[in-house]
Amino acid sequence: MKYYYSLIFISFFLFISVNIYCQKLEISGTVFEDFNNNTVQDYSEKGVPNVVVSDQHNTTITDENGDFKLQSNNDFPYIFISQPSGYLGKFYTLKSSEVNFPIQKTKIQKHFKFIHASDTHIDSLNLTRMGRFRKLSDSIGVDFIIISGDLIRDALRVNEATARNYYEMYLNEIEKFKIPVYSGMGNHEIFGIERDKSMISKNHPLYGKNMYRHFLGPNYYSFNYGGIHFIAIDAVNYQDLYYYGGVDSVQLNWLEGDLKYVSLNTPIITFNHIPFISQGFSFMGFDNDIFFGPQLLLQDGRLEHRHIVYNFNEVQKIIGNRPFPLALSGHYHAAQESVIINSNIKFAQTSAITRPDKSVYNGFSIRSGFTLYEVKDGKVVSSEFISLNFFN
């Protein structure tokens, strides 16, 4: 009975969200420095200027007092900020006519370290592996962690109760970390689209990416740290029963608006699940699989590899000539790097946190693990793959 009423509430919430937020809504608010962490702007707490605010479609920027106004006319349920360098705090909230963002000031780090992890595939059997990952990250001493998708075991092919349980497990695990964890959308977070297996209707209120948004907020966003502009890109789309690598036109429009307020000299680091470029997938054939489906799908009139972002050129065009030293991704479960001469972009896929600890794939010895990056004065100065060594 409790589950039944929960489903009614979610359905009602999403119905109200779509019917209100599809209409034009003027949103106003303030981004302010919350000294005492009480979430209320007290008299002595000043607003933070030049913070980008978005509804996943439109963008604006705060004025000298930290105030903003945003015209919103889409059905995305959240409004969020591009977290400025030197500040921390919850970066998104449910959309309404007035929203405020209390953030806390921290030291601006010109020299910092972060971890790129991926494919945690949380389920009961991977909880001990997450514990090992957390212990290693604590011992290394990093500023934040990026987890680039396939956060949960699976939402593609299962019923709602199973998918919700996985999401709740993931949330519980990342709350145990002592540092910020920035999550990204993977194909396994898309709920129910393999309807021949999940038996989920397209009309389900959490269908597709709605379940991700329900538990984790915006499925693409940006933040700033130590002079770097980090962009979480949702590089997973779907048609009928199958997901594929691609960035849709709404997100491309948002990306252009987000970067409009970023200095042309600011380095960009992107992270997404399905890679822009991957030499690993060159070892895979193109035969259709009875369970997992085809390797090639028709996109814009051409057959494209569904495990590569088919329209990366559109992303690259928007980023333009900005410094773009690093494009992070996962999906292949094996650490690998690609560099195109004269582009100065390193395309880096990290390995997986999920089991098994060791495997042989296409003749290569694969280890479970993550990648540690060091950044100094706006430049990535080192990277190191660290094996989970769960079984030593």
N, C-alpha and C positions, 0 to 999 in steps of 0.2 A: 504493500500500500504506500509506504514511504517513497519507493522508486516511482510509482505511478504519479504521485503528486509532484515529485521532482521534475518529471517529464512534462507535466502540464505547465509548471512554472517556466521551464526553459522555452517551451513553445510560445507561451504568452509573451515572455520577454523579447524573443526574437521577432514575433509578430509586431509588437509595439515598436521595436527598434526600426524595422523595415518601413513601417507605415508613417513613423514620425520623421526619420532621418532621410528618407527619400525626398522629402520636401526641403526647401531651402531653409537653412537655420543659421542665424548669426550667433557665433560663439564669441564670448569675451572672457577675459580672465587675466591673471597675473602669474608670472614666474618670479618667485622671490626666494631669498636666502633665509632659510628657516633655522635661526640660531639655536633655539631651544627645542627644536624637533617636536613641536606640538601641532604641526600642520596648519596653523593659523597665522596669517601675516600680522604680527604685532607692530606697534607703532615704530619701533626702532629697526625693523627688518625691511631692508631695501629690496626693490625689484631688481631682477637681473636682465640687462639689455642684450639685444642681439642674439636671442635664442630662437631657433626655428621651431615653429609649431605647425602641426599637420593633422589632417583627418584621413590619411592614406591616399589622398587625391590632391587637395588644395594645400598650399603652404603660405605661411606668413612669418613675420619676425617681430619680436618684442621691441618696444620703443625704449627710450632712456629710463623710463620708470618700471620697465618689466611688463608693461601692459600690452595686450594684443587683441585684435579682432579678426575673426576668420569666418568667411562665408562658406558654409558647407551645404552641399546638395547631393550627397551620396549616401548609400545605406551601410557604410562601414560603421560599426558601433563605437569606435574609439577615437579619441584625440590624444596626440602624444607630442613630446618635445624631442628634439635632437640634443641629447644630454651634452651640455657644454664642458669643455676641458676645465678641470679643477672643481667639478661638482658631482655629487651623487644623489640619488633619490629615485623613487618610482617614476618612470618616464611616461606612463600612459594612464588614462582614466576613461571611464564611460562618458560618452558624448552627452552634453546638455548645453543649455544656453549660456551657462556660466561655469567655468572650471578654472581651478588654480593649481599651480605646481609648486609645492614646497620642496626645495632642494638644499642640500647641505654642502658647504664649501670644504674642499680637501686641498691638499698640496698639489700643485701642477707638476706632474712627473715628466721631466724631459728624458729621463732614463728609466725604462720600465721593462718588465717581462710579462708575457701573457701566454696562455696555453690555448692551442687549437685542438679540440677533440671532436669526434663525430661518431655517429652510429652506435650510440649507447644501447639502443634497442631494449629499453627497460622492461623487464618482467621479473618474476620472482627468482629465476635462476641467475639473473645478472646483478642482483642487489649486492652480493659480495664483491663483484668486480667493480661496482661503483664505489664501494667502501675502499677498495685498494686504490682506485683512481684518486679519491679524495685525500687519502693518506699521502700519496706521492705529491699531489699538488700542494698540500700544506708544507711538506718537507722542503720543496723547492723554493717556495716563497715567491708567488707571482701576484700581480695586481688584479687580474681578472681572467675569466675563462670564457672562451667561445665554444659552443657546441653546435656544429653546423648540420643539424637535421638527423632524421631517423632516430629521434629521441626515444621512441617507444617501440615495443616489439612489433605491433601492427594495428592499424585501424582500417586498412584497406578492405580486409576480407572477413571481418568479425562483426558480431552484434554490438549494440550500443553499450551494454553492461560491461563487456570485455574491454572495449576501447576506453571507456571511462576509467576503468580500473587501472589500465596502463598509464593513462595521463595522470591520475592521482598519485600513482607510484613515482612517476618522474618528478612531479612537483615536490613531493615529500623528500626526494633525494637531493634536489638542487638547493632546497632550503637548509640543508645540513652544511653546505659550503660556507666558509667564513668570508668569502670574497664574492663580488658580483659575478653572476653567470648569465651570459647573453646567449639565448637559444635561437635557433633558426628552423625554418620549415623544411621537412623532408617528405619524401613520397609516402613513407609509412605513417605520417600524421594525417593523411587525407582519409576522412572517414567514409567508409561504405561504398566507394565508387565501383569496386568489383562486385557488382550487385548479384552476379550469378553465384557468388560465394557468401557474401554478407547478408543477402536477402533484405537489404535496406532500400527504402524508397527514395527517389530523388527529392521528394517533398519533405523528408525528415528535416526538422529544424537544425540539426547539427551536421547535415550532409556536407560532404566535401571539406572545405577549409573552415567551416563554421565551428567545428569542434576544437580545432587549434585555437581559434580566436576566443572561444569560450573559456579555455583553460589558461592560455598563455598570452593573450592580447594580440597586438598587431603582428601580422605575418611578414611584414617588412618594415624597416625603420633604420635610423642611423644614430650614432653617438660619437662624441669626440673625446679623445684621451691623448694627453701628451703631445699635442700638435698634429695628431693623425685623425682623419675623418674615417670612421669605420661604418660600413654600410651592410646591413643584413638584407640580402636579396632573396626573395622567394622565387627560386628558379625551377619550380615544379608546377606544371599545368596538367590538366586532364581533359580527355575527350571520351565520351561514352564510358567504357569500362577500363580505360588505360591511362596511366600517367605518362608524362613525357617532360623533357627538359626544355623550358622556355620561360620568358619573362613577358607578361601580358602588357597591353597598351596602357592600361590604367596605371600600372606600376612604373612603366617607362615615363609616363607623364609626371608621376610623383618624383621620380629620380631627378628629372630635369629641374623641378621646382626646389627640391632639397639642395642640389648643388649650386643653384642660383645664388645662394647666400654664403657659399664656401669660397674662400680665397683661391684663386687659380694656382697659387703656390703650395697649397695644403696637400700633402700626400693622401692618397685614397687607398684603403684596404677593404676589399669586399670579402664577404663570406656567404656561401650558399651551399646547398646540398649537392644537387646534380652539377657536375663540373662544366666550366666553360671549355676547357681543353683537357684531354686525358689520354695518355698513351696506353694506359692499362686496358681500356675498352677496345683497343685495336686488336687484342687477342681474342675477342669474342666474335662468334659467327653471327649470321643474320637470320638463322632459321627461327620459325615460329615455335614457341613452347606451348604445350597443351595447357599447362597451369598458369604460367606467368605471362603468356601472350607474345605478341610480335616484338622484334627488336627495332623494326622500322615502322614509322607512322607518317602519314601524309600531312605536311605542314606547309601552308602557303603554296600549294601546288607541287611540292617536291617531297620525295621520301627522305626522311631525316632519322638519324639514330636517336632513339628516345632516351638514351642515357647520357646524352650530351646536350647542352643548351644550344638549340638550333639557331637562335637569333642573338648570340653574343655580340655580333657586330653592331646591333642597335644600342646595346649597353655601352659598348666601347665608344660609339659615336657621341653619346651624351657626356661621357667622362672626358672625351676630347684629349687635349694635350696636357692635362693635369698629371702630376707625378702619380703613378699607379704601380707601386713596387710589388704588390702582393695580392693575388686572387686565391682565396682559400676555398676548399670544398672537401667533400667526403664521398660517400656512395659506393666506392669501389672496394673498400675495406683493406686497402693496401697503400702505404705511404709512397708517394712518388712526386717528382717535380719536373716541370717542363719550362723551358725558357726559349722564347722566340728571339733570335738575334736582332738587335737594334730596337726591340720594343721595350726592353728593360722591365718587362712584367714577368714575375715568377708565378706560374700556375702550380699551386701546391695542394695536393690531396693528402690528408692524413689517414692513418689507419683507423681501425674500429676499436671501441672499448668492449663491444660484445664478444662473447665466446665464438670460436675457440681461441685459446692463447697462441697456438701455433698451427699453421696449416701450409699446405703446398698448393699453389694455384697457378695454373698455366706454366708449371715448371719452376716457379719462383717460391722461395721460402718466405712466408708471410708471418709477421708478429703482430699481435694486438698491442695497441699503445696510442700515443698522442704526440704532438709536436710542440716544443717549447721555442718561443721567439723572444728575442731581445731587441729592443728599440732604443736608440740613442739619438737625441737631437733630430727627430723626425725621420731617421733612417733605420731600416731593419739591418742590424749589424750581425746577427747570428740566428741560426735555427738548428734544433737538435731533436731527432726522433728519440723518444723514450719509451722503451718497451714496458708494458704493464707487468711482465714477469710474474704473472699470477701463480704459476707453478714453478717459478725459478728455472 
